[in-house]
Amino acid sequence: MEIQVIRDHLDIVKLQQKMNDIVFDYLDTSNNYPKAMRGLNPLYTQVTTYYKEYLDNRAGELPSANTYWHLFIDCCAKLCYFLAVSTYYSSNELQKTPEKVEQLLTIAAYSLPSIDQEENEQLLSAIFALYSEVVKDEEKTVSLRNAVLEQKGAVKQCMQQFKLFVEHEFTEII
């Protein structure tokens, strides 16, 4: 399902709804990680492509930290986390975990805004727990945690982190 772009903005309500449906159907209730991954991957691709094109059309200038962009970056962080979870548990977790999972968890942590709100605080804890399990390096986990907490979930910084991630994503593809 392609999420519409209306007046230069991705339809966040539809994106959130689609993501929530996939998470509920395939992660929360059935642990069908491969199906969740197949559902979340196109959303992830669309979101990263949209953000890159949006920034490219504005010479890389970040959008203002208004309500729309706060919701956008919040949704992106959660999408990255759920995609990391589904990817990690789809593969045999005893095998070498793909670097992609580590990258997704890192950007999920860095781009999650309002980390002082209870829901996002709990999600951040879940991100760090899985990150620790994936990288198996407590020092690296503590370093990430400290850097994210220092950023304090400021929307503008979250968007900047996501911008750097998306730019890196697209240079890897080329």
Order of alpha helices (4+ residues) and beta strands (2+ residues): beta-beta-alpha-alpha-alpha-alpha-alpha-alpha-alpha
